[in-house]
């Protein structure tokens, strides 16, 4: 067995184990996906800092 075949076999075994784990722990997988998507959405948002706020420029 060559090195590449060994890596392929390990990858296939890992995928089978992950599939069975996900089958029995579906709730944990869904929670992980939601957390991951929230992190990805949060990275897209940018905070804009201004030197003047609108409350200070408007006289009441």
N, C-alpha and C positions, 0 to 999 in steps of 0.2 A: 504494500500500500504506500503510495507516494504521499508527500506532505500535503499536496492540494486535495487529494482524496480524503485524507484524515481530517482536514479542516471542513470539508463538505459534510462528512459524516457527523462531526461534532455539531455543526450548524443545524443539520436535520434533526438530531436528537434534541438539541436545545429548543427548536421550534415545536417538536412534539410535546415536550415537557411544558412549554409555555401554553400550548393549546389546551392541555388537560388542566393546568392551573387556572386558566381563564374560564374554562367550563364550570369549574366548581366554585370559583370566587368572582363571579360576574359583577357583584356589587362593588368590590374593591377596584376592579378594572374600570368601571364606569366613573367612580370617584377620581381615580388617577387621570383619566382622560379629561374630565372637567377641569381639574386643577391645572393640567398641562395647557389646555386651550386658554384658560384664564391668564396664565403667565404669558403666553404668546400674544394675546390681545393687549395686555398691559404694556408690553414692550413697544407696541406700535404707537401708543399714545405718547404725546410729548407735552411737557409742562412749559408754558410760556410765562416767563417772568418779565414783568414790566416795571419800569422805574416809577411810574405814576399810576395810581389806581383811579378808576373812574369816580369813586366817591370823593376823592380830593379835588378833582377838577370841576365838579358840578357844585355850584353854590346854592345853598338852600335858604 
